[in-house]
Amino acid sequence: MTSWPAARGGRATPPPAPELALIPAGALIMGNDAGRADERPAHRVRLAAFRAAVSPVTNAEYRWFAAAASARPPRFIDDERFNAPEQPVVGVSWFDAVAYCEWLARERGIPFRLPTEAEREHAARGGIEGADWPWGASPPAERPEMAAVATLDRPHAPPPEHANAYGLRCMAENVHEWCGDWYAPDYYPVSPAGAPAGPHRGTRRASRGGAWRHVVKFTRVSARSSLDPTFRYNDYGFRVYADA
């Protein structure tokens, strides 16, 4: 059994800042007219520049939060499949992810947050407009570096060879990543062109990316998913974003 740290007394040393990549401003064709119903219609949106963490938040990083903020441990931290320090943290709810971002923002003086769906899709494309995958048009089966991923039964430490052109790792596989938006399957027909942040209310929060737990472990960059924000699944994690 893994011992999760108790809260420290006094002022803890600030945690290491995550490695961030600058995602340039620009217009994005969001969605996919050939995709599922909730990806249609494809539509143009405009985004300001922002920053995205190179990798999802790891167990090692989340431990700083748990120790400093008396946060509850991730749901599966005592399972050896999910507690390696370099693995993405899983078993965290949307509320847990938001609390982590707010805590890290206070500690590092950077306004960390979860991304909008539009930002997540823009970041995942790596500057390749219209691509289905972070690396371009070729399917995962044609990518030698992805062969091992298809056999995994747990999250994996994000390797450099899984990075897209922006340097972001595992944007199509590994764990689902929470977004800040509410999810609505019928939102795209009314989505505004300027920096859309999703509908104003809902019952599920949006998420993006593929996950180790599915039979098909890779997900196109425009594909959408969602979950009740209180749920803590073993294939749900997150990465931090910030304004540029």
C-alpha positions in Angstrom: 0.0 0.0 0.0 1.3 3.5 -0.9 1.4 6.0 2.0 -0.1 9.3 0.8 1.5 12.3 2.6 -0.3 14.2 5.3 -0.5 17.9 5.2 2.7 19.7 6.2 2.8 22.2 9.0 4.0 25.7 8.2 4.9 27.0 4.8 5.9 24.3 2.3 8.5 24.9 -0.4 6.6 25.8 -3.6 6.3 22.9 -6.0 8.3 22.8 -9.2 6.6 24.7 -12.0 5.4 22.5 -14.9 7.1 22.7 -18.2 4.9 24.9 -20.5 4.6 25.2 -24.2 3.4 28.4 -25.9 0.4 27.8 -28.2 0.1 30.6 -30.7 -3.0 32.7 -31.3 -4.9 32.0 -34.4 -8.1 30.7 -36.1 -9.1 27.1 -35.7 -11.6 24.9 -37.6 -13.1 23.2 -34.6 -15.0 20.0 -35.0 -15.3 17.6 -37.9 -18.2 17.3 -40.3 -17.2 13.6 -40.9 -17.1 12.9 -37.1 -19.8 12.1 -34.6 -22.9 14.1 -34.3 -21.6 16.3 -31.4 -18.5 17.3 -33.5 -20.8 18.9 -36.2 -20.8 21.4 -37.7 -17.1 22.1 -38.1 -16.8 25.9 -37.4 -14.1 28.5 -37.2 -13.1 29.9 -33.9 -10.5 32.5 -32.9 -8.2 32.0 -29.9 -5.7 34.2 -28.1 -2.3 32.7 -27.4 -2.1 30.5 -24.3 0.3 28.1 -22.6 -0.2 24.3 -22.0 1.7 21.9 -19.9 3.9 19.5 -21.9 2.5 16.5 -20.0 -0.6 15.7 -17.8 -0.2 16.3 -14.1 1.7 13.4 -12.5 1.3 11.5 -9.3 4.5 13.1 -8.1 3.2 16.6 -8.8 -0.2 15.9 -7.3 1.5 14.8 -4.0 2.7 18.4 -3.5 -0.9 19.5 -3.6 -2.1 16.8 -1.3 0.6 17.5 1.3 0.2 21.3 1.3 -3.6 21.6 0.9 -4.8 18.6 2.9 -6.4 17.3 -0.3 -7.9 13.9 -0.5 -5.7 11.4 -2.3 -6.5 10.2 -5.8 -9.0 7.3 -5.7 -6.7 4.6 -7.0 -3.4 5.7 -5.5 -3.1 2.4 -3.6 -3.3 0.3 -6.8 0.2 -0.4 -8.2 -1.1 0.2 -11.7 -1.8 3.8 -11.0 0.7 5.1 -8.4 4.1 5.3 -10.2 5.4 8.9 -9.6 5.8 9.7 -13.3 2.4 8.4 -14.4 -0.5 10.8 -15.0 -2.5 11.2 -11.8 -6.0 9.5 -12.2 -9.0 9.1 -10.0 -9.5 12.8 -9.6 -12.8 14.6 -10.2 -13.3 17.8 -12.1 -13.5 19.6 -8.8 -10.2 18.1 -7.7 -8.5 19.2 -10.9 -9.9 22.8 -10.5 -8.7 22.9 -6.9 -5.2 21.8 -8.0 -5.0 24.5 -10.6 -6.1 27.2 -8.1 -3.6 26.0 -5.6 -0.7 25.8 -8.1 -1.6 29.3 -9.3 -1.3 30.7 -5.8 2.0 28.9 -5.2 3.7 29.8 -8.5 2.0 33.1 -9.3 0.8 31.9 -12.7 -3.0 31.8 -13.4 -3.2 28.1 -14.0 -6.6 26.6 -15.1 -8.2 23.9 -17.1 -8.6 24.5 -20.9 -11.6 25.3 -22.9 -12.5 22.5 -25.4 -11.4 24.9 -28.1 -8.0 25.4 -26.5 -7.6 21.7 -26.0 -8.4 20.9 -29.7 -6.1 23.7 -30.9 -3.3 22.5 -28.7 -3.8 18.9 -29.8 -3.6 19.7 -33.5 0.0 21.0 -33.1 -0.6 23.6 -35.8 -1.8 21.1 -38.4 -5.2 22.4 -39.6 -7.7 19.6 -40.4 -5.5 16.8 -39.0 -7.3 14.0 -37.2 -4.3 13.2 -35.0 -1.7 15.3 -33.2 1.0 14.1 -35.5 -1.0 14.5 -38.8 -3.1 12.4 -41.0 -1.6 8.9 -40.5 -3.7 6.6 -38.1 -2.1 5.3 -34.9 -1.6 1.9 -36.4 0.9 3.4 -38.8 3.0 5.1 -36.0 5.7 2.7 -34.7 6.0 4.8 -31.4 2.4 4.1 -30.6 2.5 0.3 -31.0 3.2 -0.3 -27.3 0.4 2.0 -26.2 -2.2 -0.3 -27.8 -1.2 -3.1 -25.4 -1.2 -1.2 -22.1 -3.5 -1.9 -19.1 -2.6 1.3 -17.2 -1.5 4.9 -17.8 2.1 5.5 -18.9 4.7 8.1 -18.3 4.5 10.5 -21.4 7.6 10.0 -23.5 9.2 12.7 -25.8 8.4 10.7 -28.9 4.7 11.1 -28.2 4.9 14.9 -28.6 3.2 16.9 -31.3 4.7 19.9 -33.1 4.0 22.1 -30.1 5.9 19.7 -27.8 2.7 18.4 -26.1 2.8 14.7 -25.2 0.0 12.2 -25.3 -2.7 14.4 -26.7 -4.5 11.4 -28.4 -3.9 8.7 -25.8 -3.1 7.8 -22.2 -5.8 9.4 -20.1 -8.9 11.5 -20.7 -8.2 15.1 -19.7 -10.8 17.4 -18.0 -11.7 20.6 -19.7 -13.2 23.7 -18.0 -16.4 23.7 -20.1 -19.7 22.3 -19.5 -20.6 19.7 -22.2 -23.6 19.9 -24.5 -23.9 17.6 -27.5 -25.8 20.3 -29.5 -23.6 23.3 -28.7 -21.6 23.6 -31.9 -24.4 25.0 -34.1 -24.6 28.0 -31.7 -21.0 28.2 -30.6 -19.6 31.8 -31.0 -16.5 32.4 -33.2 -14.6 34.3 -30.5 -12.9 32.1 -27.9 -15.9 29.8 -27.1 -16.0 28.5 -23.5 -18.9 26.2 -23.8 -22.5 26.6 -22.6 -23.3 28.4 -19.4 -24.7 25.4 -17.6 -25.0 21.6 -17.8 -24.7 18.4 -15.9 -21.5 17.0 -17.4 -18.0 18.5 -17.9 -16.2 18.2 -21.2 -13.1 16.1 -21.6 -10.7 15.3 -24.4 -8.2 12.7 -25.4 -8.0 9.0 -25.6 -7.6 6.6 -22.6 -5.8 3.4 -21.8 -9.0 1.8 -20.5 -10.8 1.6 -23.9 -10.4 -1.2 -26.4 -9.4 1.6 -28.9 -7.0 3.6 -26.9 -6.5 6.5 -29.4 -8.9 9.4 -30.0 -9.1 11.9 -32.8 -8.3 15.5 -31.8 -11.8 16.7 -32.5 -13.6 13.8 -30.7 -15.5 14.9 -27.6 -16.2 13.1 -24.3 -17.7 14.1 -21.0 -18.4 12.9 -17.4 -20.2 13.9 -14.3 -17.8 16.4 -12.6 -18.0 14.5 -9.3 -16.8 11.1 -10.7 -13.3 9.9 -10.2 -12.4 7.3 -12.9 -9.1 5.5 -13.3 -8.7 6.8 -16.9 -9.4 10.5 -16.1 -6.6 13.0 -15.4 -5.8 16.6 -16.4 -3.1 19.0 -17.5 -2.7 22.6 -16.6 -3.1 25.6 -18.9 -2.6 29.3 -18.5 -2.9 32.5 -20.5 0.2 33.5 -22.5 
